[in-house]
Amino acid sequence: MNATTLTPLTTADAEALVSAARTAAETAGVAVSVTVLDAGGHLLAFRRDDRAVLISGETSTRKAYTALQLNAPTAALDELPR
């Protein structure tokens, strides 16, 4: 059996991910909510832009949890057969 060792995300890692996502969103001209979870699905960081729609906070967290459970970005769901 091949065991996989996970390196836990630190708070600094989570903040760096939020910052990178917000930079990409600003470049694209969109307001976003960003959620970062640890491997256990616990919230590490969250940020909602002032102009982001209110529900984006909830959807951001649900998307992060879905990606964690599937071990894949939620964009990969578009590639699944329907």
C-alpha positions as CSV (number, residue, x, y, z in Angstrom):
1,M,0.0,0.0,0.0
2,N,1.4,3.4,-1.0
3,A,0.7,6.0,1.7
4,T,0.4,9.6,0.6
5,T,1.7,12.3,2.9
6,L,-0.2,15.6,2.8
7,T,1.5,18.8,3.9
8,P,-1.1,20.8,5.7
9,L,-1.8,24.3,4.4
10,T,-0.8,27.1,6.7
11,T,-2.8,30.2,7.3
12,A,-0.1,32.0,5.2
13,D,-0.6,29.5,2.4
14,A,-4.4,30.1,2.5
15,E,-3.9,33.9,2.4
16,A,-1.5,33.6,-0.6
17,L,-4.2,31.5,-2.4
18,V,-6.9,34.1,-1.7
19,S,-4.6,36.9,-2.9
20,A,-3.7,35.0,-6.1
21,A,-7.4,34.4,-6.8
22,R,-8.4,38.0,-6.1
23,T,-5.5,39.2,-8.4
24,A,-6.8,37.0,-11.2
25,A,-10.4,38.2,-10.6
26,E,-9.3,41.8,-10.7
27,T,-7.5,41.2,-14.0
28,A,-10.6,39.7,-15.4
29,G,-12.7,42.6,-14.1
30,V,-15.0,40.5,-11.9
31,A,-15.9,40.6,-8.2
32,V,-15.6,37.2,-6.4
33,S,-15.7,35.3,-3.2
34,V,-12.8,33.0,-2.4
35,T,-12.8,30.1,0.0
36,V,-9.8,28.0,1.1
37,L,-10.4,24.8,3.0
38,D,-7.9,22.4,4.6
39,A,-7.8,18.7,3.7
40,G,-10.5,18.0,6.3
41,G,-12.9,20.5,4.8
42,H,-12.4,23.1,7.5
43,L,-12.3,26.8,6.6
44,L,-8.8,28.4,6.5
45,A,-9.6,31.6,4.7
46,F,-12.5,33.4,3.1
47,R,-12.8,36.8,1.3
48,R,-15.8,38.3,-0.4
49,D,-15.2,41.4,-2.6
50,D,-17.4,44.4,-1.8
51,R,-19.2,44.2,-5.1
52,A,-19.6,40.4,-5.2
53,V,-23.2,39.2,-5.1
54,L,-24.2,38.0,-1.6
55,I,-24.8,34.4,-2.5
56,S,-21.3,34.1,-3.9
57,G,-20.0,33.6,-0.4
58,E,-22.2,30.4,0.0
59,T,-21.5,29.1,-3.5
60,S,-17.7,29.7,-3.1
61,T,-17.7,27.6,0.1
62,R,-19.8,24.9,-1.5
63,K,-17.6,24.8,-4.6
64,A,-14.5,24.5,-2.5
65,Y,-16.0,21.6,-0.5
66,T,-17.1,19.9,-3.8
67,A,-13.6,20.2,-5.2
68,L,-12.1,18.7,-2.0
69,Q,-14.5,15.8,-2.1
70,L,-13.9,15.1,-5.8
71,N,-10.2,15.8,-5.5
72,A,-10.6,17.9,-8.6
73,P,-11.4,21.4,-9.6
74,T,-15.1,22.0,-10.0
75,A,-14.4,23.2,-13.6
76,A,-13.7,19.5,-14.3
77,L,-17.4,18.8,-13.7
78,D,-18.1,20.4,-17.1
79,E,-16.1,17.7,-18.7
80,L,-18.3,14.8,-17.3
81,P,-20.7,13.1,-19.6
82,R,-24.3,14.1,-19.2
